[in-house]
Amino acid sequence: QQQVKQSPQSLIVQKGGISIINCAYENTAFDYFPWYQQFPGKGPALLIAIRPDVSEKKEGRFTISFNKSAKQFSLHIMDSQPGDSATYFCAASHGGTSYGKLTFGQGTILTVHP
Amino acid sequence: DAGITQSPRHKVTETGTPVTLRCHQTENHRYMYWYRQDPGHGLRLIHYSYGVKDTDKGEVSDGYSVSRSKTEDFLLTLESATSSQTSVYFCAISPGGNNEQFFGPGTRLTVL
């Protein structure tokens, strides 16, 4: 079964702190790992994504760390801000006849206190 | 929202009635997807399309059908709505099969 397990379900961080969300997958055919950010009443928006040929990708305050042997990847938000308060989803997919279908984690509600 | 519109944005209907949700894109992307979002489940794929008239089932396709007669429109139909189909439905589009997906604003459906 193509599962992606995400933890924690919720996370509270103080302004300026580091937020860390973890995901684990089972299907070794997965080769694309995006993270989505969703604000209430809006659709998910791509935040950052990684492919397994690199172990880390950084875009501004957001970093994905990828561990292929452990089948795990994580999102780190540095210098967390109240505006980062949202729900975050990890996901995974693979190409070919899978047509890029995304399998999502269960989501993490992040609250950043001022 | 990356040139994606969904209609209606909100709908309340009764059990047993048919419901059609529409996703419209202006990007001319080949791939389109329908997901449902429920608390504790993240987003789950219902159906997807990899071209006009080319569609296939996703993880939670029971009770749903789709049609794509032109590139820009992807319709999701609940043949006979049930309370378990109360959810928020998102359409997504992608230029390639294993690349970034752009999501629409969603449709909140309540089945009484």
Interface residues (C-beta under 8 A of the other chain):
Chain A: Q6 D31 Y32 P34 Y36 G41 K42 G43 P44 A45 L46 A49 F89 A91 S93 H94 G95 G96 S98 Y99 G100 K101 L102 T103 F104 G105 Q106 G107
Chain B: D1 Y31 Y33 Y35 G40 H41 G42 L43 R44 L45 Y48 Y50 D56 G58 E59 F90 A92 S94 G96 G97 N98 N99 E100 Q101 F102 F103 G104 P105 G106
